[in-house]
Amino acid sequence: MATATYPPPPPYYRLYKDYLENPKSAPEPPPPVEGAYVCYGANYTTDDVLPSLEEQGVRQLYPKGPNVDFKKELRSLNRELQLHILELADVLVERPSQYARRVEDISLIFKNLHHLLNSLRPHQARATLIHILELQIQRRKQAVEDIKRRREEAQKLLKESLGTLDGH
């Protein structure tokens, strides 16, 4: 019985046999997925929207609305987190059986912190892109200046060499 090192190609490879002579002979790729879809048993969507905490079944600890002061709320949640961690340490020493509620409170604070940080991601992405583009512009301007400087040096050398040749 003969065995192959590699399995045979799938049958649809034949659709591409004339591709080198005529690239348009190959079938078009499938259209991109729009909306909701299932992958490995989990539901996903192509909409890039951050779900609210309420949609996730989590109580929101900071004010709702578009005019949230992220810096203030992050600081407030961070202080609250520090306080709850200290309380958890105290509960673990004094009443170890009552630690579960403190851990749930800390988990809620972390979820709110995480959600606040995730809502800053689009702004961070824009700022990063602006920074990258500014660096590219700066590098290109430096490259143009370098080319101009080298061109001037080359012209000066050509004039000097022409003067030397004309002088002899």
N, C-alpha and C positions, 0 to 999 in steps of 0.2 A: 504494500500500500504506500503510495507516494504522498508526501505531505508538502504543502507550500509554506515558504517562509512568511509570505504576506498573503492576506486574503485577496480574492479577486476584487477589482473595482466595482462599484455599484453600476447597475445597467444603464443609468442615465448618462454615463460618460460618452456614450455614442452620440449624444446630442451635440457634442463639441468637436467631433472629428474633423469638420471643415473650418474650424475656427481660425487657423493660421492663414488660410486663403481668403476667407470672408468672415471677419469678426462679427458682422451683423447676423450671421447664421445661428448664433447661439441664442437660446431663449432668454428673455428678459428676467432679471431677478424679481422675486416676489415683492409686492409693495410693503412698505413699513407698517408695522402694527400700530393701529390707532385705538385709543381708549383702553378698556380693561382687558386683561388676558390672564391665563393661568400658566404658571411655569413651575414644574416639580411640585404640583399640588398646592402652591400658594398663589393667591390673587394679587396681581400687580396692575398698575395703571401707567399710561404714558404721560398723564398729566403730572407735571412737576410742581405739586402744591403741597405745602406743609400742612398736615391735618392738625386741627386744633386739639387742645388738650381734652376738651369735652368729647370730641369724636373718638378719642382714645380711651375715654372713661376715667380721666384723671382730673381731680379738682385743681383749678387754676388759682395760684396764690398771689398773682400780681394782677393789676387792673387790666380789663379787657379794652380793646379798641386800637385804632391805628396810631395813636399818639402816645405810645409807651416810651418812657424814659429808660432805655435799656441799661445805661450805666447805673442809674439809681436803683433799679429793680434787681440787677445782678448783685450789687453791693448788699442790698437788703437781704436777698436770699442767701448770700454767702454768710452774713452775720447770723442769720437764723439757723443755718446749717451748723455753724460753729457752736452755737448755743445748744442745739439738739444733740450734738455729739458729746458735749460736756455732760448734758443731762443723762445721756445713755451711759456714760462712764459711771456717773453717780448711781443710776438705777442698777447697773450691774454689780456695784459694790454693796449697795443697801438692800435692794429687792430684786434679785436676779430673775425671779419668775415673771416680772412685769416688763421685760425688755422688748417684747414683740411690738407693742404700740409705738415705742420710740424708734424702732427700726423702720416701721411703716411710715412714720413722720419723716424720717431722714430720706427714705426712698421717694416720698412725694416731693420733697424739696429738690432732690437730685433730678427728678423728672421735669420739674418746672425750670430748673437751671438749664438743663439740656435743651428744652424746647425754646427757651429764650435765645440760647446760643445758636440753635439751628435757624431761628428766624433772622439772625444776622448774616447767615451764609451768603445770600444773594448780594448784599452790600459788600461783603468781604471779597466775593468773586469779582465784582465790578472794580473795586479798588485795586485788586491784584492785577487785573487786566490793564487798567489805566497805567499802573506802575510799569508793567512789562512793555507796553507800547511807548511810554516815555523813555525807557532805557534804550529801546530799539531806535527811536528817533535820535537820541543823543549819540549812540554808536555810529549811526549813519552820517550824522553831521561831522563827527570826528573823522570818519573814513573819507568824506569829501574833502575836509580840510587837509588831511594827510596826502590825498591824491593831488590836490592843488599845490601843496608844498613841494612834493616830489617832482611835479611837472615843472615848477619854477626852477628847481635845482637842475633838472635835466636840460631845460632851455639855456640856463646859464652855462652849463658844461658844454653844450653844443656851440654857443657863441664863443666860448674860450677856445674850443678846439678849432673852429672855423678861423678865428683870429690867428691861432698858431699856424694853421696851414697856409693862410694868406700871407703871413709874415715871412715864410720861407720860400 
